Amino acid sequence: MTKTLMGYADVISAPPGGRIAFKVSSDDAKPYRAQIVRLIHGDTNPQGPGYHEQVVAGAEWSLAGRPQAVRPGSCLVIPATSAFSQLNSFGLNLLIWPTTPAKPDQVLSSLWAPDRRAGFILALSGADGLTLTLGDGSGGVVSVSLGAPVLARAWYRLDVSFDAPSGRVDLRQTPLARHPGVDDEGGVSRLVELRGLGRPDEPLVFAARVATDAPGFQGFYNGKIEAPRLLDAAGVAVGAWDFALGAEGQIVHDVSGHERHGRLWQGPSRAMTGHDWNGADYHWQGAKAGYGAIHFHDDDLLDAGWETDFSWAVPTDLRSGLYAARLTGAADEDYIPFVVRPAKDGPRARLLFLVPTASYQAYANEHLALDAAIAELVHDHLPVFGPNDLYLAQHRELGGSLYDRHSDGSGVFYSSRLRPILNMRPKYQSWLGGTGSALWQLNADTHLLAWLEQIGVAFDCIADEDLDAEGVEALAPYACVMTGTHPEYWSTAMRDALDAFRDRAGRIMYMGGNGLYWRIAYDPAGSGAIEVRRCEVGNGWITAPGEAYHAWGGEYGGLWRRIGRAPQTSVGVGFVGEGFDRSSYYRRLPASHDPRAAFVFEGVDDEVLGDFGLIGGGAAGLELDRTDPALGTPPNTLILARSEGHTANYLQTVEELLINYVNQTEISPVFGEMTLFETASGGAVFSTGSIAWAGSLSYNNYDNNIARVSGNVLRRFLDSVPFSAPLPARIKETI
């Protein structure tokens, strides 16, 4: 099947009565049908229950198809003003740090009217180097090139001027670090037959120019820019922009006194080190110097900017859950998932399923199997690509995940939901999985939703974005919060809310692995985009020195473990290792026979748990978590079961390794642990410690020990009777 139909929504969740706008592109311009469906079970594996969705009555459209283009690439746009259009003579100063200097047509700055060819364009032009193009709006266009190369990831000062009365053009390129034998400094002065700029009534743009054939911009630059100044004929600043000010937002401030502030297009990276960063300050907030740069990329994407094709008002009586707009064309289909959260003042279920939408976004449109040099070695199998994967390989304009690199090799800091996310779909099979169902993220989480439907337990859903915005009050109405299979990415507000809920006697069922792992920040402007800074350890890439603090909010990024809040402090277990060939099973430990855990194993006599399942053939697999008192596992935690029998392809996480040595996994084996602990307030936390756990629930028509353990825990956690934490031994002795 060729991918021709795709779309996205303007929101990731909506309450009853809310409205969702859907933006769709039909590449072949053919008509299609749209329906709203409730997603029940997204796994098409015939060994399981099969795919299951429910159509929402009355939510159906027949629509004419049309293609909608995605135009990535970031820049800074200063709105048009007469002060710009009236320039004939001008000067321009800026600092640059190019990352792909051999690429042609990389615009550094432009004031250009493409229809009349008026104004100027300063660009890097491959072998010609720095090039200034001038147009007078009457057909006169000239270009002057410096001819000196620029080195990748080296700082240069550029000084450019045009004197209209004389026609003199001056270009100078000065490296801030000189190297013997490297001729990357140069200057040129030339007279041209041009006597003005033809009143370019367009915005001033840095890192791109106004497009000639479509709305938006083109000629995008890869690299950093710092401290640009535009001067008039007398050398007086028409505008001077400090890229360090307001680095948490999309507004760039003019410090010339004219208040000609600009807005960033498609979210380039802010809070970046500049030409004078020397390691004295590591936090951009409050730094006296060193953070004056913005890093632009030709593939940045915060908003695809598509027009709305249809919208839907969520019925006021629709139950909360995971839904999607199903698009069906003559040759293709697509799903646009979203969450219907409960009405603010309406009735609530006792169980809340927290849909890990931040983690979905983190993996959005990832290209690891295509780009990572050792992907097959790490996962010990050949990746199998479906139509969505093949489309993503050919259409990089849809943007990457937080595991990908930009075209210039730098890491992707921001991931948006305002674009088609082709691996956030039911029926999608990930290349990551080994044997059985290769499910990851959203589609894997439908195993949990289908189980809840099967056992008849009512539940509500909210998205991570809702939790970030509302905090603990979003959880307060519920007796129990259940996570997804891989809730990996958490903002501070989300972590605080979960811990506060637990400490208020709440119950948590952590139903996955590698959760609460990376710290993120949400865009304060409300776009729904998330930011990550992979510092100290990386996965796909790692931040450069001095760039470990988020632009959005200024918090230190990286692993929650390195911030002093390892996952063990919240749910008892934390990520220890991964393997993607086969899943294994758990074996019960003595603590499983503790009276405190009797309810967990009611009706379960088996010592081996989960030696079956749709994901890799077992309940313990893909990514595994275990206890660690040194990282915050509560001392009253019961380790109920531990996985065993994993292959040699299960390797420890990087942060677990202090030194590499031969046969490391034989000496320090990777395993997951199932745990339980009570809280002082009367709550409790149950953790499975494995992504693959949910794939075992449906085995034997949901009649198996994994489903039974999960159901036992859920029933007890929904019971209002408080848990009693055991007294420490030293206190018992005094009673």
C-alpha positions in Angstrom: 0.0 0.0 0.0 1.4 3.4 -1.0 1.0 6.1 1.7 -1.2 8.9 0.2 -3.5 10.0 3.1 -2.5 11.5 6.4 -3.4 14.2 8.9 -3.3 15.6 12.4 -5.5 17.4 14.8 -5.1 20.8 16.4 -5.3 19.3 19.9 -4.3 16.1 21.5 -7.2 16.0 23.9 -10.6 17.6 24.3 -13.5 17.5 26.8 -17.1 16.7 26.0 -18.4 19.8 24.2 -14.9 20.7 22.9 -14.1 21.1 19.3 -11.3 19.3 17.4 -10.1 20.6 14.0 -8.6 18.0 11.6 -6.1 18.8 9.0 -5.7 16.3 6.2 -3.5 15.9 3.1 -4.6 13.6 0.2 -1.4 13.4 -1.9 -3.3 12.0 -4.8 -6.1 14.6 -4.4 -8.7 11.9 -4.3 -11.8 12.0 -2.1 -11.9 10.2 1.2 -14.2 9.4 4.1 -13.7 10.3 7.7 -15.2 8.7 10.8 -14.6 9.1 14.5 -13.9 5.8 16.2 -13.1 4.7 19.7 -9.9 2.7 19.8 -10.1 -0.6 21.7 -7.4 -2.9 20.5 -4.9 -1.8 17.9 -2.9 -5.0 17.5 -3.7 -6.9 14.2 -1.8 -10.0 15.3 -4.1 -13.0 14.6 -2.7 -14.7 17.7 -4.4 -12.1 19.8 -8.0 -10.8 20.1 -7.6 -9.0 16.7 -8.2 -5.4 15.8 -11.1 -3.7 17.5 -12.6 -0.2 17.2 -16.1 1.2 17.7 -17.6 3.8 15.4 -19.1 6.9 17.0 -22.6 7.4 15.6 -23.2 10.5 13.7 -19.5 11.4 13.2 -18.9 10.8 9.5 -17.9 13.0 6.6 -17.3 12.6 2.9 -14.6 15.0 1.8 -12.8 16.1 -1.4 -9.1 15.4 -1.1 -6.4 17.9 -1.6 -2.6 17.8 -1.0 -1.2 20.0 1.7 2.6 20.5 1.8 4.9 20.5 4.7 7.6 23.2 4.6 10.2 22.8 7.3 13.0 25.1 8.1 13.5 27.8 10.7 14.3 31.5 10.6 13.7 34.8 12.4 11.2 37.2 10.9 11.3 41.0 11.7 8.0 42.6 10.4 8.2 44.9 7.4 8.6 48.6 8.3 9.3 51.8 6.3 12.6 51.9 8.1 13.6 48.8 6.2 12.0 49.6 2.8 13.5 53.1 2.7 17.1 51.8 3.0 19.2 52.3 -0.1 22.6 52.2 1.6 23.0 49.8 4.5 25.5 47.9 6.7 25.1 44.5 8.3 27.2 42.9 11.1 26.6 39.4 12.5 28.4 36.4 13.9 27.9 33.0 12.4 28.8 29.4 13.2 27.8 27.4 10.1 27.3 23.6 10.3 26.9 22.6 6.6 29.0 25.2 4.8 29.3 23.2 1.6 25.5 23.3 1.1 24.6 26.1 -1.4 21.9 28.8 -1.0 22.0 29.2 2.8 20.6 32.6 3.5 22.1 34.4 6.5 20.0 37.6 6.2 17.6 39.0 3.7 15.4 42.0 3.0 14.1 40.8 -0.3 11.0 41.3 -2.5 11.0 38.2 -4.7 8.4 39.4 -7.2 10.3 42.6 -8.0 13.8 41.3 -7.1 14.4 44.3 -4.8 16.6 44.5 -1.7 19.4 42.3 -0.5 20.3 38.6 0.3 23.4 37.7 2.2 24.1 33.9 1.9 26.6 31.2 2.0 26.9 29.9 -1.6 28.9 26.7 -1.4 32.3 27.1 -3.0 31.7 30.8 -3.6 31.4 31.4 0.1 29.9 34.5 1.4 27.7 36.1 -1.3 25.8 39.4 -1.3 23.0 39.7 -3.9 21.5 43.2 -4.5 18.4 44.1 -6.5 17.0 47.5 -7.4 13.5 46.4 -8.3 13.8 47.4 -11.9 15.7 44.5 -13.3 19.1 45.3 -12.0 20.5 42.4 -9.9 24.2 41.9 -9.0 26.0 39.4 -6.8 29.4 39.8 -5.1 31.1 36.7 -3.6 34.0 36.6 -1.3 35.4 33.3 -2.5 36.9 32.4 0.9 35.7 29.2 2.5 34.1 28.9 6.0 34.8 26.0 8.2 32.1 23.9 9.8 31.4 24.7 13.5 33.8 27.7 13.6 32.9 31.2 14.5 33.2 34.1 12.1 32.4 37.8 12.2 30.8 39.1 9.0 30.8 42.8 8.1 28.8 43.8 5.0 27.9 47.2 3.5 26.5 48.7 0.4 26.9 52.4 -0.4 24.2 53.3 -3.0 25.6 56.7 -4.2 28.9 55.1 -5.2 27.8 51.6 -5.8 30.5 50.2 -3.5 30.1 46.8 -1.9 32.3 45.7 0.9 32.4 42.1 2.4 34.6 41.0 5.1 34.9 37.6 6.8 37.0 37.3 10.0 37.5 34.0 11.8 37.5 34.3 15.6 40.1 31.6 15.8 42.9 31.6 13.3 44.9 28.5 12.3 48.2 28.4 10.4 47.7 27.2 6.9 43.9 27.7 6.9 42.9 30.5 4.6 39.4 31.3 5.8 39.7 35.0 6.2 39.0 37.4 3.4 37.6 40.7 2.2 36.5 42.2 -1.0 35.5 45.7 -2.1 33.9 46.2 -5.5 31.9 48.8 -7.4 28.6 47.7 -8.9 26.2 49.4 -11.3 23.4 49.6 -8.9 22.2 52.7 -7.0 19.5 51.5 -4.7 17.5 48.6 -3.2 14.2 49.4 -4.9 12.1 49.8 -1.7 11.7 46.1 -0.6 8.4 46.1 1.3 9.0 42.8 3.0 10.1 41.6 6.4 13.8 41.4 7.4 14.6 37.7 7.7 17.6 36.0 9.3 18.5 32.4 8.3 16.1 32.4 5.2 14.4 34.6 2.6 10.8 35.1 1.6 9.8 32.3 -0.8 9.2 33.0 -4.5 6.8 30.2 -5.3 4.8 29.5 -2.1 3.8 31.1 1.2 6.6 31.1 3.8 10.4 31.1 3.4 13.2 29.2 1.6 17.0 29.1 1.4 17.3 28.0 5.0 20.6 28.1 6.8 22.1 25.5 9.1 24.1 26.8 12.0 24.2 29.5 14.7 23.7 33.2 14.3 24.5 35.8 16.9 24.2 39.5 17.5 23.0 40.7 14.1 22.8 44.5 13.5 21.3 46.4 10.5 22.7 49.9 10.0 21.6 52.8 7.8 23.8 54.9 5.5 25.1 56.9 8.5 26.1 53.8 10.4 23.2 54.1 12.9 21.5 50.9 14.0 18.1 50.4 12.4 17.8 47.3 14.5 20.0 45.2 16.8 18.8 41.9 18.1 20.0 40.2 21.3 19.3 36.5 20.9 20.0 35.8 24.6 17.1 37.9 25.8 13.8 35.9 26.3 15.4 32.7 25.2 12.4 30.8 26.6 10.1 32.1 23.9 9.6 32.7 20.2 10.1 36.5 20.4 13.5 37.9 19.7 14.2 41.4 21.1 15.5 44.4 19.4 17.8 46.3 21.7 18.5 49.2 19.4 15.7 51.3 21.0 13.4 51.0 18.0 11.6 47.9 19.4 11.6 46.1 16.1 11.1 42.8 17.7 11.0 39.6 15.7 9.3 36.2 15.8 10.9 32.9 15.2 9.5 30.6 12.5 9.3 26.8 13.1 11.2 26.8 16.4 15.0 26.9 16.0 17.0 26.0 19.1 17.4 28.7 21.7 19.5 29.0 24.9 22.5 28.0 22.8 26.2 28.8 23.5 27.7 31.7 21.5 31.1 32.8 20.3 32.2 33.9 23.8 31.1 30.9 25.9 34.0 29.7 28.0 32.5 27.3 30.5 32.3 29.8 33.3 28.5 29.6 33.2 26.5 26.5 32.4 23.0 28.0 32.9 21.9 30.5 30.3 19.6 32.1 32.8 21.6 34.7 34.7 24.8 34.2 32.6 26.6 37.4 32.0 27.7 36.3 28.6 28.1 33.2 26.4 24.5 32.5 25.4 23.9 34.9 22.6 23.2 32.5 19.7 20.3 30.8 18.1 20.8 27.5 16.1 18.7 27.4 12.9 18.1 24.2 10.9 16.7 23.7 7.4 14.4 20.9 8.8 13.0 22.5 12.0 9.3 22.0 12.3 6.9 23.2 15.0 3.7 23.5 13.0 2.9 22.0 9.6 0.4 24.9 9.2 -2.2 22.9 7.3 -5.7 24.2 6.7 -8.6 22.5 8.5 -10.6 20.0 6.4 -13.3 19.1 8.9 -14.0 19.7 12.6 -16.0 17.9 15.2 -17.7 18.9 18.4 -17.2 16.2 21.0 -20.7 15.0 22.1 -21.5 16.0 25.7 -22.4 12.4 26.6 -19.4 10.7 25.0 -17.4 8.6 27.5 -13.8 9.4 28.1 -11.2 7.3 26.2 -8.8 7.0 23.3 -10.3 7.9 20.0 -9.2 8.6 16.4 -10.4 10.1 13.2 -10.2 7.3 10.7 -9.5 8.4 7.2 -10.3 6.0 4.4 -9.4 6.7 0.8 -9.5 4.6 -2.4 -5.9 3.3 -1.8 -4.9 4.2 1.7 -6.2 4.8 5.3 -4.9 6.8 8.2 -5.8 7.4 11.8 -5.5 10.6 13.8 -5.6 9.7 17.5 -6.7 11.9 20.3 -8.0 11.7 23.9 -11.5 12.5 25.1 -11.0 13.5 28.7 -13.9 13.7 31.2 -16.0 16.8 31.6 -14.5 19.1 34.2 -17.6 19.0 36.4 -19.0 15.7 35.2 -19.0 12.2 36.8 -15.7 10.3 37.0 -14.7 6.7 36.9 -12.5 5.5 39.8 -9.7 4.6 37.5 -7.7 7.0 35.3 -5.6 5.8 32.4 -2.8 8.4 31.9 -2.2 8.3 28.1 1.6 8.9 27.7 1.3 11.4 24.8 4.6 13.1 25.7 6.3 9.8 25.0 4.4 9.3 21.8 5.7 12.7 20.7 9.2 11.9 21.7 9.3 9.0 19.2 7.2 10.8 16.6 8.4 9.9 13.1 11.7 8.5 14.3 14.2 7.3 11.8 16.5 5.2 14.0 16.4 2.0 12.0 17.4 4.0 8.9 19.9 6.4 10.4 21.5 4.6 13.3 24.6 2.7 12.1 24.3 -0.2 14.5 20.5 -0.5 14.8 20.4 -4.1 13.5 23.3 -5.1 15.8 21.6 -3.5 18.9 18.3 -5.1 18.2 19.5 -8.4 16.8 17.1 -8.5 14.0 16.4 -7.0 10.6 14.0 -4.1 10.7 10.8 -4.7 8.8 9.3 -1.5 7.3 5.7 -0.9 6.6 4.1 1.8 4.3 4.3 4.5 7.0 8.0 3.8 7.6 8.8 3.9 3.9 7.0 7.1 3.5 8.9 8.7 6.5 12.2 7.5 4.9 11.4 9.4 1.7 9.7 12.4 3.3 12.0 13.9 5.9 9.9 17.1 5.8 7.5 15.6 8.3 10.2 16.2 11.0 12.0 13.8 13.2 11.7 12.5 16.7 13.7 13.4 19.8 16.0 10.5 18.9 16.9 11.9 15.5 19.5 14.3 14.3 18.9 17.4 12.1 20.4 17.4 8.6 23.5 19.1 10.1 24.1 16.4 12.6 22.8 18.3 15.7 20.2 16.7 18.0 16.5 17.4 17.6 15.5 19.3 20.8 11.8 19.9 20.0 9.0 17.6 18.9 5.6 18.8 17.8 2.2 17.2 17.5 1.1 19.7 14.9 2.1 17.5 12.0 1.2 13.9 10.9 2.8 11.4 13.2 2.8 8.2 11.2 4.1 5.9 13.9 1.4 7.1 16.5 -1.3 5.0 15.0 -3.3 1.9 15.7 -2.3 -1.1 13.5 1.2 0.3 13.3 4.0 -2.3 13.7 7.2 -0.9 15.0 10.6 -2.0 13.6 11.8 -2.2 17.2 10.1 -5.3 18.2 11.5 -8.8 17.6 9.2 -11.9 17.5 5.4 -11.5 17.7 3.7 -8.2 17.8 6.1 -5.4 17.2 4.2 -2.8 19.1 5.6 0.3 20.7 3.9 3.3 22.4 0.3 4.0 21.4 -0.5 0.7 19.8 1.1 -1.2 22.6 -1.0 0.7 25.1 -4.2 -0.5 23.4 -3.4 -3.9 25.0 -4.2 -2.3 28.3 -7.3 -0.6 27.1 -8.7 -3.8 25.5 -8.1 -5.6 28.8 -10.0 -3.0 30.8 -12.9 -3.2 28.3 -12.8 -7.0 28.6 -13.0 -7.1 32.4 -15.7 -4.3 32.4 -13.8 -1.8 34.5 -14.8 1.8 33.8 -12.0 4.3 33.2 -11.3 7.8 32.2 -8.4 9.1 30.1 -6.3 12.2 30.1 -3.2 13.1 28.1 0.2 14.0 29.5 -0.4 17.5 28.3 -3.5 17.8 30.5 -1.5 16.6 33.6 1.3 19.1 32.9 -1.3 21.9 32.7 -3.5 20.9 35.6 -1.2 19.2 38.0 -2.4 17.0 40.8 -6.0 18.3 40.5 -6.2 16.3 37.3 -5.6 13.1 39.3 -7.4 14.0 42.5 -10.9 12.6 41.6 -9.5 9.1 41.1 -8.7 6.2 43.4 -6.1 4.7 41.0 -3.9 6.0 38.2 -2.7 3.5 35.6 0.2 4.3 33.3 0.8 3.1 29.8 3.5 0.6 28.8 6.2 3.1 28.2 5.6 6.4 30.0 9.2 7.6 29.5 9.0 11.4 29.2 7.8 13.5 32.1 7.8 17.2 32.8 8.4 18.5 36.3 4.7 19.4 36.7 3.8 15.8 35.8 6.3 14.2 38.2 5.1 16.6 41.0 1.5 15.7 40.3 2.1 11.9 40.4 4.1 12.1 43.6 1.5 14.3 45.2 -1.3 12.0 44.2 0.6 9.0 45.7 1.2 10.8 48.9 -2.5 11.7 49.2 -3.3 8.0 49.5 -3.6 7.5 45.8 -2.8 4.1 44.1 -0.6 3.8 41.1 -0.4 0.9 38.7 2.9 1.4 36.8 2.2 -1.0 33.9 5.3 -0.7 31.8 9.1 -0.2 31.7 11.5 2.6 31.2 9.1 5.1 32.7 9.7 8.5 34.3 13.1 8.5 32.7 13.8 11.7 30.7 12.9 15.2 31.8 11.0 17.4 29.3 9.5 20.8 29.2 6.3 21.8 27.4 6.2 24.9 25.2 5.0 27.7 27.4 3.3 29.3 24.4 0.8 26.4 24.4 1.7 24.7 21.1 1.9 21.3 22.8 5.5 20.8 21.6 8.0 19.3 24.0 11.7 19.9 24.6 14.4 17.6 25.7 18.1 18.1 26.4 20.0 14.8 26.4 22.9 15.8 28.7 25.5 13.5 30.5 24.1 10.4 28.6 22.5 10.3 25.2 20.3 8.2 23.0 20.9 9.0 19.4 22.8 12.2 20.3 24.0 14.2 23.3 23.8 17.9 24.0 26.9 20.1 23.4 28.7 21.5 26.5 26.9 24.4 28.0 23.5 23.5 26.4 22.0 21.2 29.1 19.3 23.6 30.3 16.0 23.8 28.6 15.0 27.0 26.8 11.4 26.4 27.9 11.5 27.1 31.6 15.3 27.0 32.2 15.3 23.6 34.0 18.3 21.3 33.8 17.6 18.5 31.3 18.6 14.9 30.9 17.7 11.9 33.1 15.4 12.3 36.1 18.0 10.0 37.8 20.7 12.6 37.4 18.4 15.3 38.8 18.0 13.4 42.1 14.5 12.0 41.3 15.1 8.6 39.8 12.0 6.6 38.8 12.5 4.4 41.9 11.5 7.4 44.1 8.0 7.4 42.6 7.2 3.9 41.5 9.9 1.7 43.2 11.6 0.5 40.0 13.7 2.2 37.3 15.1 1.4 33.9 18.1 -1.0 34.0 18.4 -2.7 30.6 16.8 -3.6 27.2 16.7 -6.2 24.6 14.6 -6.5 21.4 14.9 -10.1 20.3 12.7 -12.2 22.6 10.8 -11.6 25.8 10.9 -13.9 28.8 9.0 -14.6 32.0 9.0 -13.8 35.7 9.6 -16.2 38.6 7.9 -15.5 41.9 10.2 -14.7 44.9 9.6 -15.4 48.6 8.2 -11.9 49.1 5.2 -12.9 46.9 4.0 -15.1 49.8 4.1 -12.2 52.3 0.6 -11.6 53.7 0.8 -8.1 52.4 0.8 -9.5 48.9 -1.9 -12.1 49.3 -4.4 -10.1 47.3 -2.0 -9.9 44.4 -1.8 -13.7 43.9 -5.3 -14.7 44.8 -6.1 -17.6 42.6 -2.6 -17.8 41.3 -0.6 -20.9 42.2 2.0 -20.7 39.4 5.6 -19.9 40.3 6.4 -18.9 36.7 4.4 -15.9 35.4 4.0 -14.7 31.9 5.9 -17.3 29.8 3.6 -16.3 26.9 2.5 -13.1 25.2 2.1 -11.2 22.0 5.2 -9.1 22.4 8.2 -11.3 22.1 6.5 -14.3 23.5 6.7 -13.3 27.2 5.6 -10.7 29.8 9.2 -9.5 30.5 10.8 -7.9 27.6 11.9 -4.9 25.4 12.8 -2.6 28.3 13.0 -3.7 32.0 13.0 -1.9 35.4 14.2 -3.1 38.8 14.6 -1.8 42.3 17.6 0.0 43.7 17.5 1.4 47.3 20.4 3.7 46.5 18.2 5.4 43.9 15.2 5.7 46.1 13.2 2.4 46.1 11.2 2.7 49.4 12.5 0.3 52.1 9.1 -1.4 52.5 9.0 -2.5 48.9 8.2 -6.1 48.3 9.9 -7.7 45.2 7.2 -10.1 44.2 8.8 -11.6 41.1 11.9 -11.2 39.0 12.4 -12.0 35.3 15.0 -14.5 34.1 16.1 -16.4 31.0 16.8 -13.3 28.9 19.2 -13.6 26.0 22.6 -12.1 25.8 21.1 -9.3 23.7 19.7 -7.8 26.9 22.2 -5.1 27.8 22.5 -2.7 30.7 21.6 1.0 30.2 24.6 3.3 29.7 24.0 5.1 33.0 24.3 1.8 34.8 27.9 1.3 33.5 30.8 2.8 35.3 33.3 0.9 33.2 33.0 -1.5 30.2 34.4 -5.1 30.6 34.1 -8.4 28.8 31.0 -10.6 29.6 29.4 -7.8 31.5 25.9 -9.1 31.3 26.9 -12.4 32.7 28.3 -10.7 35.8 25.6 -8.0 36.0 22.5 -9.6 34.4 19.6 -7.6 33.2 16.2 -8.4 34.7 12.9 -6.8 35.5 11.1 -6.8 38.9 7.5 -6.8 39.8 7.0 -4.8 43.1 4.5 -3.5 45.6 4.8 -1.0 48.3 2.4 0.9 50.5 2.5 4.6 51.4 2.2 6.2 54.9 -1.1 7.9 53.8 -2.8 4.6 53.0 -2.0 4.4 49.3 0.1 1.9 47.3 2.1 1.4 44.2 2.3 -1.7 42.0 4.9 -1.9 39.2 5.4 -4.5 36.5 8.9 -3.4 35.4 8.4 -4.4 31.8 7.1 -2.9 28.5 6.0 -6.3 27.3 3.7 -7.1 30.3 0.5 -5.7 28.6 1.1 -8.0 25.6 0.4 -11.0 27.8 -2.9 -9.9 29.1 -5.0 -11.4 26.3 -3.4 -14.8 26.2 -5.9 -17.7 26.4 -8.8 -15.3 26.0 -7.6 -13.2 29.0 -7.6 -16.2 31.3 -3.9 -16.4 32.5 -1.7 -15.5 35.4 -0.7 -12.1 34.1 -4.3 -11.0 33.6 -5.2 -12.5 37.0 -2.4 -10.7 38.9 -3.2 -7.4 37.1 -6.9 -7.8 37.8 -6.3 -8.6 41.5 -4.2 -5.5 41.9 -6.7 -3.3 40.1 -9.7 -4.5 42.2 -7.8 -3.9 45.4 -6.5 -0.5 44.3 -10.1 0.6 43.4 -11.2 -0.5 46.9 -11.5 2.5 49.2 -10.1 0.5 52.2 -6.7 2.1 53.1 -3.5 0.2 52.9 -1.4 -0.2 56.0 2.3 0.2 55.7 4.3 -2.3 57.8 5.9 -0.9 60.9 9.8 -0.9 61.0 11.3 -3.7 63.0 12.7 -1.4 65.6 9.3 0.0 66.4 7.7 -3.4 66.5 10.2 -4.4 69.2 9.0 -1.6 71.5 5.3 -2.5 71.2 
